[in-house]
Amino acid sequence: MREIHVNEIINAVRDLCIEANYYLNEDIKNAFLKSRDEESFKLAKDIMDILIKNAEIAKNENMPMCQDTGMTVVFLEVGQDVHIVGGNLNDAINEGVRRGYIEGYLRKSVVKDPIDRENTKDNTPAVIWTNIIPGDKLKITVVPKGFGSENMSQIKMLKPADGVEGVKDFVLKVVKEAGPNPCPPIIVGVGIGGTFELSAYLAKKALLRPIDKRNENPFYAKLEEELLNLINGLGIGPQGFGGRTTALAVNIETFATHIAGLPVAVNISCHATRHAEKVL
């Protein structure tokens, strides 16, 4: 049994909140450069240049790359041989978020109640997902999720008879309806299977996968590429001004499901698809 003190977790989450908001992931930065070079529409190319410059300024000046620093989603992979000492795990996560958003000068965007709308003033509570795995390590992934893109996400309980064509039609419908609102070029997380709530979880988790890595299942890898081509054929383009780069990637995650169901969730993420991770 390996012990991890909550202070280690607090400090790690604090740092990850700042890192995720300040520094664009390399896979996305590389996709920016590739897409810019492939754009033939001058306005789209110019916008991609602006997005690249924005990420560089954020990195060099140590400031958020976007004013919406998101609601903090935290994915935990907890080794079954880990013992958390010194306090409560969830409390430690929230304390780390509180410190990160205050000390990193990140916008506080969370309200205590969805109807009363009183701001918590420290961006807590975080949305925490915990998965127990073998081993004695604790992996923490912090995902600041902006709601310009989150609000464009949808879920649908398809019928099994709808099949893969129904899945494709729904994903395209969601992206079309989103239009320029989620600040394209977007990344599209798709969750297929499980239950109502699990498909949404899968769609969010799909956004964590590097966008230069395809699904390990060849069928879904091909479907990811097909959907990306269809989405980029819509002509929405960077920031909605037209062009061939509406999306940088489509990531699909799946799970077993019931014989009577085909749940599909689409979690849209903006060009600043932020996440940072650390293993303790």
Beta strands, then each sheet from edge to edge (+ up, - down):
strand 1: 2-5
strand 2: 71-79
strand 3: 82-85
strand 4: 127-133
strand 5: 138-145
strand 6: 154-158
strand 7: 186-194
strand 8: 247-257
strand 9: 262-269
strand 10: 276-279
sheet 1: 1+ 3+
sheet 2: 4+ 2+ 5- 10+
sheet 3: 6+ 9- 7+ 8+
end
